[in-house]
């Protein structure tokens, strides 16, 4: 983990100079608005999670007074969500000065939850959000048959993934959701050390259900069966076993199961992106505190 310093700014807009200088990212036409988190794209969110996630505006002086008063079950749920969003943003504000613009890399198996966590953190810290796999695929485009780069040239995809990580790791104030295989090479692991890496550990059965679309109201849904679930789970388990050694090198690990237990949820699917984001920020706070103590201990009297 490295704590970065410095950031290119023009007024209130963060300037990302690499857009016009690097081969892959220069192909992407991301808008540069005053809100860094506006760079992210909306993930494909399972239907059952949609009511739990929303991007909230920046904190203002009257945030606490703007929280609604609960008048019924739905209002109560909304009030709890608002309260948690406020807590996440307050934690991000308290942490911001110690972070000094250090980028955050989320690793682990791809899932809508990991993407949502990244977006919540980026929104709270006023960072830019990137999904490294999406950057590679958008830059490469699809071939005439509609196949993605990963489908038609996995080695080429991995080389491009490393190039994207190299470019992103040289920048500050980013939250990057890295792909499944971002930890496959020593080069990539070294690049992740330029920021703070956090393993988002989501149960594989939840990801398998997401892949096959177990809810017919989800935009990702299709006709599924127990067999298709078993196949998806087996494939994910194989990938997980291949990559877990790399995931374990992260500076911190946030387990959805442990967060569910801490929050006293009786169902893993009750865990929200805000619950997870708060745990990520808590762990990052511990890391920055330890680093500061080590630096102070090393100073001469």
C-alpha positions in Angstrom: 0.0 0.0 0.0 1.3 3.4 -0.9 -0.2 6.7 0.2 -0.1 9.1 -2.8 0.2 12.8 -2.7 -0.7 15.5 -5.2 -3.5 15.8 -7.7 -4.0 17.7 -10.9 -7.0 20.1 -10.5 -8.5 22.9 -12.5 -11.0 24.8 -10.4 -13.3 22.2 -8.9 -12.8 19.7 -11.7 -10.2 16.9 -11.4 -8.0 16.8 -14.5 -7.0 13.3 -15.7 -4.2 14.0 -18.2 -3.9 10.3 -19.3 -7.1 10.5 -21.4 -5.3 12.2 -24.2 -2.0 10.4 -23.7 -2.4 6.7 -23.4 -3.4 4.2 -26.1 -6.4 2.5 -24.4 -8.0 5.1 -22.2 -7.7 7.8 -24.9 -10.2 5.8 -26.9 -12.9 6.3 -24.2 -15.0 9.4 -24.1 -15.7 9.8 -20.4 -17.2 13.1 -19.4 -15.2 15.3 -16.9 -17.9 16.8 -14.7 -17.4 18.5 -11.4 -18.5 15.2 -9.7 -15.7 12.6 -10.2 -18.0 9.8 -9.5 -20.0 10.7 -12.6 -17.5 8.7 -14.6 -18.9 5.4 -13.5 -21.5 3.4 -15.5 -24.5 1.9 -13.8 -23.9 -1.9 -13.1 -26.4 -4.6 -13.9 -28.0 -4.8 -10.5 -30.0 -7.8 -9.4 -33.6 -6.8 -9.0 -33.7 -7.7 -5.3 -30.8 -5.3 -4.6 -32.0 -2.3 -6.5 -34.0 -0.8 -3.7 -31.0 -0.9 -1.5 -28.6 1.1 -3.7 -28.8 4.7 -4.8 -26.2 7.4 -5.5 -26.6 10.1 -3.0 -25.6 13.8 -3.4 -22.6 15.3 -1.6 -23.0 16.2 2.0 -24.2 19.7 2.8 -24.4 21.7 6.0 -28.1 20.8 6.4 -27.7 17.1 5.6 -28.8 16.0 9.1 -31.9 18.1 9.0 -32.9 16.9 5.6 -33.3 13.2 6.7 -36.9 12.3 6.5 -39.1 11.3 9.4 -40.3 7.7 9.1 -44.1 7.4 8.9 -44.5 3.8 7.9 -42.5 0.6 7.0 -41.3 2.0 3.6 -40.4 5.3 5.1 -38.6 3.6 8.0 -36.5 1.6 5.5 -35.7 4.7 3.5 -34.8 6.6 6.7 -32.4 3.8 7.7 -30.9 3.9 4.2 -30.5 7.7 4.4 -28.9 7.4 7.9 -26.4 4.8 6.6 -25.5 6.9 3.6 -24.9 9.8 5.9 -22.6 7.7 8.1 -20.7 6.5 5.0 -20.2 10.0 3.7 -19.2 11.3 7.1 -16.6 8.5 7.4 -15.3 9.3 4.0 -15.0 13.0 4.9 -13.1 12.2 8.1 -10.8 9.8 6.1 -10.2 12.1 3.1 -7.3 14.1 4.5 -5.3 11.1 5.6 -5.8 9.3 2.3 -4.3 12.3 0.4 -5.8 11.1 -2.9 -4.6 7.5 -2.6 -6.5 5.3 -5.1 -8.4 2.3 -3.9 -8.5 -1.0 -5.8 -11.3 -3.5 -5.2 -10.4 -7.1 -6.1 -12.3 -10.3 -5.9 -14.8 -12.2 -8.0 -16.8 -9.9 -10.3 -20.3 -9.1 -9.0 -22.8 -6.4 -9.0 -22.2 -5.9 -5.3 -18.5 -5.2 -5.9 -19.4 -2.6 -8.5 -21.9 -1.0 -6.3 -19.5 -0.8 -3.4 -17.0 0.9 -5.7 -19.5 3.5 -6.8 -20.7 4.2 -3.2 -17.1 4.8 -2.1 -16.2 6.9 -5.1 -19.3 9.0 -4.6 -18.5 9.4 -0.9 -14.9 10.3 -1.4 -15.5 12.4 -4.5 -13.3 10.0 -6.5 -13.5 8.7 -10.0 -14.8 5.2 -10.5 -13.5 2.7 -13.1 -14.2 -0.9 -13.8 -11.0 -2.2 -15.4 -12.7 -5.0 -17.4 -15.1 -2.5 -18.9 -12.3 -0.1 -19.8 -10.5 -2.8 -21.7 -13.6 -4.0 -23.5 -14.9 -0.5 -24.3 -11.5 0.5 -25.7 -11.2 -2.7 -27.8 -14.8 -2.9 -29.0 -16.6 -6.0 -30.3 -15.8 -7.8 -33.6 -18.3 -8.3 -36.4 -19.8 -11.3 -34.7 -20.4 -9.3 -31.5 -17.8 -11.1 -29.4 -15.9 -9.3 -26.8 -12.1 -9.1 -26.6 -12.0 -11.6 -23.7 -14.0 -14.1 -25.7 -11.9 -13.9 -28.9 -8.4 -13.3 -27.4 -8.0 -13.9 -23.7 -4.2 -13.4 -23.9 -4.7 -10.1 -25.6 -7.3 -9.2 -23.0 -4.9 -9.9 -20.1 -2.1 -7.8 -21.8 -4.6 -4.9 -22.2 -5.7 -5.4 -18.6 -2.2 -5.0 -17.4 -1.8 -1.9 -19.5 -4.9 -0.4 -18.1 -3.9 -1.2 -14.5 -0.5 0.4 -15.2 -2.2 3.6 -16.4 -4.7 3.7 -13.6 -2.2 2.9 -10.9 -0.2 6.0 -11.9 -3.1 8.3 -11.1 -4.8 9.5 -7.8 -8.3 9.8 -6.5 -9.6 6.7 -8.2 -11.7 3.7 -7.1 -11.0 0.8 -9.4 -13.0 -2.4 -9.5 -10.5 -4.8 -10.9 -11.5 -7.9 -12.9 -11.5 -11.5 -11.7 -8.0 -12.2 -13.1 -6.3 -8.9 -12.2 -4.3 -10.8 -9.6 -3.0 -13.5 -12.0 0.4 -11.9 -12.7 3.1 -10.6 -10.4 3.1 -7.4 -12.6 -0.5 -6.7 -11.8 0.0 -7.4 -8.1 2.8 -4.9 -8.0 0.7 -2.3 -9.8 -2.1 -2.8 -7.2 0.5 -1.8 -4.5 0.4 1.7 -5.8 -2.9 2.2 -4.0 -4.9 0.4 -1.2 -6.2 -3.0 -2.3 -9.3 -4.5 -0.7 -10.7 -8.0 -1.3 -14.5 -7.9 -1.6 -15.4 -11.5 -0.7 -19.0 -12.3 -1.8 -20.4 -15.8 -1.5 -20.1 -17.7 -4.8 -23.7 -19.0 -4.7 -24.9 -15.3 -4.7 -22.7 -14.6 -7.7 -23.9 -17.7 -9.5 -27.6 -16.7 -9.0 -26.7 -13.3 -10.4 -25.1 -14.9 -13.4 -28.0 -17.1 -14.4 -30.6 -14.5 -13.4 -32.6 -16.3 -10.8 -35.2 -13.5 -10.6 -37.5 -13.2 -13.6 -37.9 -9.5 -12.9 -34.1 -8.9 -13.3 -32.8 -7.5 -16.6 -30.2 -10.2 -16.5 -32.7 -13.0 -16.2 -33.1 -16.0 -18.5 -34.6 -19.4 -18.2 -32.6 -21.1 -15.5 -32.5 -24.5 -13.9 -30.8 -26.2 -11.0 -28.3 -27.6 -13.5 -27.4 -24.2 -14.9 -26.9 -23.0 -11.3 -24.6 -26.0 -10.6 -22.6 -25.3 -13.7 -22.2 -21.6 -12.9 -21.2 -22.4 -9.3 -18.7 -25.0 -10.4 -17.2 -22.5 -12.9 -17.0 -19.8 -10.3 -15.5 -22.2 -7.7 -12.7 -23.1 -10.2 -11.9 -19.5 -10.9 -12.0 -18.7 -7.2 -9.5 -21.5 -6.4 -7.2 -20.2 -9.1 -7.3 -16.6 -7.9 -7.8 -16.7 -4.1 -4.0 -16.7 -3.5 -3.8 -13.4 -5.3 -6.9 -12.0 -3.6 -5.3 -12.8 -0.2 -2.5 -10.4 -0.9 -4.9 -7.4 -0.5 -4.3 -4.9 2.2 -7.7 -5.7 3.7 -10.5 -8.2 3.2 -14.2 -7.4 3.5 -16.4 -10.5 3.7 -20.1 -10.2 3.0 -20.8 -13.1 5.4 -19.0 -11.3 8.3 -20.7 -8.0 7.5 -24.1 -9.8 7.6 -23.2 -11.4 11.0 -22.0 -8.0 12.4 -25.3 -6.3 11.2 -27.3 -9.2 12.6 -28.9 -9.9 9.3 -30.6 -13.4 8.9 -30.0 -13.4 5.1 -26.9 -12.5 3.3 -29.0 -10.7 0.6 -30.0 -8.1 3.2 -26.5 -6.7 3.2 -26.4 -3.5 1.2 -23.6 -1.8 -0.7 -23.6 0.9 2.0 -23.0 -1.7 4.7 -20.1 -3.1 2.8 -18.7 0.4 1.8 -18.7 1.4 5.5 -16.6 -1.6 6.4 -14.2 -0.9 3.6 -13.7 2.7 4.8 -13.3 1.4 8.4 -10.5 -0.9 7.3 -8.8 1.8 5.2 -9.0 4.1 8.3 -7.1 1.4 10.3 -4.5 1.0 7.6 -3.9 4.8 7.3 -3.7 5.0 11.1 -1.1 2.3 11.3 0.9 3.8 8.5 0.9 7.2 10.3 2.0 5.6 13.6 4.9 3.9 11.8 6.0 7.1 10.1 5.9 9.0 13.4 7.8 6.2 15.2 10.5 6.4 12.5 11.0 10.2 12.9 14.1 11.3 14.9 13.5 13.2 18.1 
